[in-house]
Amino acid sequence: MNISGVTSNIFNPNLKGKTVVITGAGGGIGRAVALAYGQQETRLGITDKNKDSVSQTFEMLKSLGINDVLWFEGDVTCKADAEQLMGTVAEKLGDGSIEVVNNIAGITADAPFHKMTEEQWRRVLDVNLAGTFVTTQAAMPFMREVAKNEQRIGLPKLRSIINVSSVSSKGNAGQANYAASKAAVEGFTRAIATELAPFNIKVNAVAPGFVDTQMTQVIPEKAMGTIREIHKKKTLCGKFGQPDDIARVVLFLGSDLSGFMTGQVLVADGGLTTGVL
C-alpha cells in the first residue's frame, strides 16, 4: 500500500470541474446541496418547479463567485423537462457528459390513511418516486453511454447518482404515501446500482431524519411540540437537523470519497432512529 498516496488523497473529494445536476434546488436541502457543490468548483445545472426559488438559488451562487451555473424551471415528473435539463447541461457545461446527478426534489401530502385521497397518494408517489426515475433515466445518455465510450478507449471515469429517501421509509403515521415513496426509492437505488456498476456509476441514497425546512415548517404546532421533545431526548445536541447537515452527506456520496460505495442508504438523523423511542 502506498501510504503517502492514501494520506494525500483521503480528504480530497475530487469534484472540481465536474458537471453536476441538482433537482429541487429552490430551497431547503436542495439549495444547501447546490451551495455545497458550488463551493467545490463544480459546473452546476440546478432546477426546481418554483421559478422564483431556483432563480434565488442561482443568485446566491453568483454572489459567492460561482459562475458555471445554469438554472431551469422544470417538473421532475415531466420527461420533456428532464431531457431538456440533462441535454442542455451536458452540452453547455459538460462537453457532452454529466458526472453527478442529485435527485433532491420531493413533496409531502400528509393525512391519516383512512382520510388520504387518491390524489394525495398519487401526487406524492409521482414526484418522489416517478420523478426520481424520470430524471435519472434522462441522464443515462450522458452518463452510461458516455461511460461505455470511455471504457472502450481505456479512460474510465467515476460517476455518481444520489437519491433522497427518509427515515419515514420505515413507516410513519399519517405518511402512508410518503413512506411508500421513500421505501420504493431505496429499492430503486439498489436495483440500478447493480445495473450501473459495470459502467463505473455508483448509486446511493441519503435518508434524512427531521430537517428544518419549508416542508417541515407547515407541521401543526401540537405535533411539533411532540417532535421537539423526542429530539431533545434522542438526538445529538437535542436539535433538529439543518439542510447543511444533509448537504454534507450528499456531497460525500457524490464525490470520490465514496468511490467504493454503491447501492447504500446512509441515515443522517442525529440518532433519532437509534434504539426504541
C-alpha positions in Angstrom: 0.0 0.0 0.0 1.2 3.5 -0.9 0.7 5.2 2.5 1.7 8.7 1.2 -0.8 8.4 -1.6 -3.6 7.4 0.8 -2.9 10.3 3.2 -2.7 12.9 0.4 -5.9 11.9 -1.3 -8.2 10.6 1.5 -9.8 14.0 2.2 -9.9 15.2 -1.4 -13.5 15.0 -2.8 -12.1 15.4 -6.4 -15.2 17.3 -7.6 -13.5 20.3 -9.2 -14.7 20.8 -12.8 -17.3 18.0 -12.6 -20.7 18.6 -14.2 -23.4 18.2 -11.5 -27.2 18.3 -11.8 -29.4 19.1 -8.8 -33.2 18.8 -8.7 -35.3 20.5 -6.1 -32.7 23.3 -5.8 -35.1 26.0 -5.0 -34.8 25.7 -1.2 -34.2 23.6 1.8 -31.9 20.6 1.3 -31.7 21.2 -2.5 -30.4 24.7 -2.1 -27.9 23.7 0.6 -26.7 20.9 -1.8 -26.3 23.4 -4.6 -24.2 25.7 -2.5 -22.1 22.8 -1.2 -21.3 21.6 -4.7 -20.7 25.2 -5.9 -18.0 25.8 -3.4 -16.2 22.7 -4.7 -15.8 24.5 -8.1 -18.2 22.2 -10.0 -20.2 23.1 -13.0 -23.9 23.2 -12.0 -27.3 22.6 -13.5 -30.0 23.4 -11.0 -33.7 23.0 -11.4 -36.9 23.4 -9.4 -40.6 23.7 -10.2 -40.7 27.0 -8.5 -39.1 29.6 -10.8 -38.6 32.3 -8.2 -37.0 29.9 -5.7 -34.5 28.4 -8.1 -33.6 31.8 -9.5 -32.8 32.9 -6.0 -30.5 29.9 -5.5 -28.8 30.9 -8.8 -28.3 34.5 -7.5 -26.9 33.1 -4.2 -24.4 31.1 -6.1 -23.4 34.0 -8.3 -22.9 36.2 -5.2 -20.4 33.7 -4.0 -18.4 34.0 -7.3 -19.7 30.6 -8.6 -20.3 31.3 -12.3 -20.5 27.9 -14.1 -24.2 27.6 -13.3 -27.4 27.1 -15.4 -30.8 27.3 -13.8 -34.1 25.8 -15.1 -37.7 25.9 -14.2 -38.9 22.3 -14.6 -41.1 19.4 -13.4 -39.2 16.3 -12.4 -42.2 14.2 -13.5 -42.1 15.6 -17.0 -39.9 13.6 -19.4 -39.5 16.6 -21.8 -38.3 18.8 -18.9 -35.9 16.2 -17.7 -34.5 15.6 -21.1 -34.1 19.3 -21.8 -32.3 19.7 -18.4 -29.8 16.9 -18.9 -29.2 17.6 -22.6 -28.6 21.4 -22.1 -26.3 20.9 -19.0 -24.3 18.2 -20.8 -23.9 20.3 -23.9 -23.2 23.7 -22.4 -21.3 22.7 -19.3 -20.1 19.1 -19.6 -18.8 18.6 -23.1 -21.5 16.0 -23.6 -21.0 14.4 -20.2 -22.7 14.5 -16.7 -20.7 13.3 -13.7 -23.1 13.6 -10.8 -27.0 13.6 -10.6 -28.6 14.6 -7.3 -32.3 13.8 -7.1 -33.4 16.1 -4.2 -36.9 17.1 -5.3 -39.7 15.8 -3.1 -43.0 16.6 -1.5 -45.3 15.5 1.3 -49.1 15.4 1.5 -49.8 14.0 4.9 -53.1 12.6 6.1 -54.4 9.7 8.1 -54.7 6.7 5.8 -58.5 6.4 6.1 -58.8 10.0 5.0 -56.0 10.1 2.4 -57.3 10.9 -1.0 -56.2 9.1 -4.2 -54.9 12.4 -5.4 -52.7 12.8 -2.4 -51.4 9.3 -2.8 -50.6 9.6 -6.5 -49.1 13.1 -6.3 -46.5 12.1 -3.7 -45.6 8.8 -5.5 -45.4 10.7 -8.7 -43.0 13.4 -7.6 -40.9 11.3 -5.1 -40.6 8.1 -7.0 -41.6 8.6 -10.6 -39.7 11.9 -10.6 -36.5 10.2 -9.5 -37.0 7.6 -12.2 -37.6 10.2 -14.9 -34.7 12.4 -14.2 -32.2 9.6 -13.7 -33.3 7.9 -16.9 -32.9 11.2 -18.8 -29.3 11.4 -17.6 -28.3 8.0 -19.0 -27.2 9.2 -22.5 -24.7 11.5 -20.7 -23.6 9.0 -18.1 -24.0 5.4 -19.1 -23.5 5.8 -22.8 -20.5 8.2 -22.3 -19.0 5.7 -19.8 -19.2 3.0 -22.4 -17.1 5.1 -24.8 -14.6 6.0 -22.1 -14.1 2.3 -21.2 -13.6 1.5 -24.9 -10.6 3.8 -25.1 -9.3 2.8 -21.6 -10.1 6.0 -19.8 -12.9 5.1 -17.3 -14.4 7.9 -15.1 -16.3 7.5 -11.8 -19.8 8.9 -11.8 -22.5 9.2 -9.2 -26.2 9.3 -8.6 -27.6 10.3 -5.3 -31.3 9.8 -4.3 -33.1 11.1 -1.3 -35.0 8.6 1.0 -36.1 9.3 4.5 -36.3 7.6 7.9 -40.0 7.7 7.3 -39.5 4.9 4.8 -39.7 2.6 7.8 -43.3 3.8 8.3 -44.7 6.9 9.9 -48.3 7.6 11.0 -50.0 10.0 8.6 -47.5 9.4 5.8 -48.5 6.2 4.0 -47.9 7.9 0.7 -44.6 9.4 1.7 -43.3 6.3 3.4 -44.2 4.2 0.4 -42.5 6.5 -2.0 -39.3 6.6 0.0 -39.1 2.9 0.6 -39.5 2.5 -3.1 -36.7 5.0 -3.7 -34.4 2.8 -1.7 -35.3 -0.3 -3.7 -34.8 1.7 -6.9 -31.4 2.8 -5.7 -30.2 -0.7 -5.0 -31.6 -2.1 -8.3 -30.0 0.5 -10.6 -26.8 0.4 -8.5 -26.4 -3.2 -9.7 -27.2 -2.3 -13.3 -24.8 0.7 -13.5 -21.8 -0.7 -11.5 -20.2 -2.1 -14.7 -20.1 1.5 -16.1 -18.4 3.0 -13.0 -21.6 4.7 -11.9 -22.3 4.5 -8.2 -25.8 4.9 -6.9 -26.5 5.7 -3.3 -29.2 7.4 -1.2 -29.3 9.5 1.9 -32.2 9.0 4.4 -32.6 12.3 6.5 -34.4 12.4 9.8 -36.3 15.5 10.7 -34.8 18.5 8.9 -35.8 22.1 9.5 -37.0 23.2 6.0 -40.1 24.8 4.4 -41.6 21.3 4.1 -41.5 20.6 7.9 -42.4 24.2 9.0 -46.0 23.6 8.0 -46.5 20.8 10.6 -49.1 21.8 13.2 -47.7 23.3 16.4 -49.1 20.5 18.6 -47.3 17.8 16.6 -44.2 20.0 16.5 -44.2 20.1 20.3 -44.1 16.3 20.4 -41.3 16.2 17.8 -39.2 18.7 19.8 -39.5 16.6 22.9 -38.4 13.4 21.1 -35.4 15.2 19.6 -34.3 16.6 23.0 -34.1 13.1 24.3 -32.7 11.3 21.3 -30.6 13.4 19.0 -27.1 15.0 19.0 -27.4 18.3 20.9 -31.2 17.7 21.1 -31.8 19.6 17.9 -33.4 19.3 14.5 -31.3 18.6 11.5 -30.4 21.5 9.2 -30.2 21.4 5.4 -26.4 21.8 5.6 -26.2 18.6 7.7 -27.7 16.6 4.8 -25.8 18.6 2.1 -22.5 17.4 3.5 -23.6 13.7 3.3 -24.9 14.3 -0.3 -21.5 15.8 -1.2 -19.7 12.8 0.3 -21.9 10.4 -1.8 -21.3 12.4 -4.9 -17.6 12.6 -4.5 -14.7 10.2 -5.0 -14.5 9.9 -1.2 -17.3 7.3 -1.5 -15.7 5.7 -4.5 -16.1 2.1 -3.3 -19.7 2.5 -2.2 -22.8 1.8 -4.2 -26.3 0.6 -3.5 -26.2 2.0 0.0 -28.6 4.2 2.1 -26.9 6.4 4.6 -29.1 7.5 7.5 -28.5 11.1 8.7 -30.8 11.7 11.6 -28.7 12.7 14.5 -29.5 9.4 16.3 -33.3 9.8 16.0 -33.9 6.3 15.0 -31.4 4.7 17.2 -32.9 2.3 19.8 -36.5 2.4 20.9 -38.5 5.7 21.2 
